[in-house]
Amino acid sequence: MAPQRENFKMLGKLGVIVLGMFAFGYALVPLYKAICEMTGINILALSDRQIPGATSQLPANTQVDASRSITVEFDANARGPWQFKPAMRTLQVHPGELATVMYEFQNVQARTMSAQAIPSYAPKQSAAHFNKLECFCFNQYTLAPGEKKQWPVAFVIDPKLPKDVTTITLSYTFFEVGGKTPAAPVALKAATAATTAAAAQIKPESGGV
């Protein structure tokens, strides 16, 4: 009988502990509400910037050079009967600042076409400091007759851009392509043809016996 009595006592103690834990869990909610009413603050419902003592401003981006402004000019050229243009012609940005501009394209032909854009920069030295994070020039696109699209160009100008560069022109030329490689510019084709013709005129020397 003694062991059974000890077991009952142990079960009773465990039951009291379990009931106490449940009671404490239920008491947390009204206790939290009482603290919020006393302080007038609901910490869990506040963002980091709303907590008393926290800063009210976002930390400054130390990568942005606010002492300089660069004028970025956007240009668009289309090789073919379609419409291609930027949503804005110029934009003022600080080096290190993320900026986005939209380009609009429409296939005005009565047939489906595929095309890809090739970028160029002026002055040339700015190309190494013009970092594109997102650009439609990374891919080829196929548009149905009359289809219209808008594509973003997200970029950051490197703060290491030379001080004497205050204006950058970003120009895109849209080529129609039939495969994965854009058609070569006319100047490149002419140079290749001239090289081939010159090579054909050279005759190998015949050796003596």
Secondary structure by P-SEA (a helix, b strand, c coil): caaaaaaaaaaaaaaaaaaaaaaaaaaaaaaaaaaaaaaccccccccccccccccccccccccccccbbbbbbbbbbbcccbbbbbcccbbbbcccbbbbbbbbbbccccccccbbbbbbbcccccccccccccccccbbbbbcccccbbbbbbbbccccccccccbbbbbbbbbbbccccccccaaaaaaaaaaaaaaaabbbbbbcc
